[in-house]
C-alpha cells in the first residue's frame, strides 16, 4: 500500500510539473506571436513613405591648423592678411544620401582625400549655390 501511495504522489507531482511546463511554453510562444494586419484597415501613410529623398553635397573641404600658437586667428573678411601654418586638409568631392519611401536608403561618398601640409595659408569664404 505504501508503494502504491508513493506512485500516486509521484504521478501527481509529475502532472503538476507537466502542467507548469505547458504554461511556461505557452507564455514563451505568445512572445513570438505576430499580429496580422486586417487587410480592410487602410494604413495611414506618412509623408516620408510617399516620397523619395536625395541629398547631395558637393566639394566639401576642411583645413585644421596644426599650430600650437594659441593666438592664431582667422583673417577678417576682405582682409589680405594671412599666416601660414602646418595643417591637416581633407576634402570630399561628393557626399550623397538617399531614401526611397522611408524603407531603403543609401549613402555614397566620392573622391575622399586627405593630406598633411607644411605650409597652408588660411583663407575662408562662404559660397552658397542655388540651382
N, C-alpha and C positions, 0 to 999 in steps of 0.2 A: 504494500500500500504506500509506503514511504517513497519507493521508487516511482510509482505512478504519480504521486503528488509533485515530485521534483520534475518529472517530464512535463506535466501540465504547466507548472510555473515557468519552465524553460520555454515552452511553446508560447505562453502569454507574453513573456519578455521579448521573444523573437518577433512576435506580431507587433508589439509596441515599437520596437526598433525599426521594423519594416515600414510601419505607418509614418514614423518620423522621417525616415529616409525619403519616402514618397513625397511628403510635404516639402522637404528641402529641395528635392528635384524639381517639383512644380514651381517653387519660388525662383530657382535659377532659370528655368525655361521661360518664365514670364519676363525676365530681364532681357531676353533675346527677341521678344515679340516685336514685330514691326507692324505698325498700324497702316493699313491700306487706305489710301485716299478714296473718297467717294467720287466716282467719275462725274457725277451730276453736279458736284460743287465746283464752281468756277474759281480757280486760284487767282488771287489778286496779284497783278504783275507790278513790279517796281520799275522806276524809270531806267535803272541800270540794266534790268533784264530785257528791256526793249531796244537797247542801243548798243552800238559798237563804239568803243572809245579808243582813240590812238593819240598818244602824246609823244612828240619828238622834239628833243633839244639838240641843237647843233652847235659845233665849235665852242666847246667848253674848255677853258684854260685857267689854271690857278698857279700862282707862284708863292712859295713860302720862303721868306728870308731865313738864312741860317746864321745870321749875325748875332753875336752876344751883346751888341750895342743896344741898351735899353732906350736910348734916345732916338732911335731910328723912327722916323715918321714918314708917312706917305706925303708926296708933294701936293700942294693945293691945286685945285682945278685951274687950268690955264697957266700954271707956273711952269717955267722951263728948268727949274732946279731939279737935280736928280742926284742920287747917291748909289754907287754900285756896290753890291754885296754878293756873297755866295748865296745860292738859292736852290731850292728843290722845285722843279717845274713838272706839272703833269697836264696832259690835255686829252680830250676825248672828241673825236670828230663828230660822232652822233650817238645819242642815247635815246632809245625808244621804249615806250611801254604801251601795251595794248590789251584790251579785254573784249571778248565777244559775248554779248548778252549776259554779262555778270557770271559766266560759268568757266570759261577758259581764258587764259591770258599768256602773255609772253613779255620778255624784256630782251632787248638787243643792244649791245654796245659795240661800236665800230671804231677801229683805229685808236686804241688806248696807248698812250706813250708817257714815259716819264724820264727825267734826267736830272743830274746834279750839274750845276754850272758854277764856275769860279767867279764869274763877274756878270751880274744881272742889274740892269738899271730899271728901277721900279717906276712904272707909269701906269696910270689907270684911266679907264674911261668906261662909261656906261653906254652900251649900244642897245637900242630897242628896235626890233624889226616887226613890221606888221605885213601880213600877206593877204 
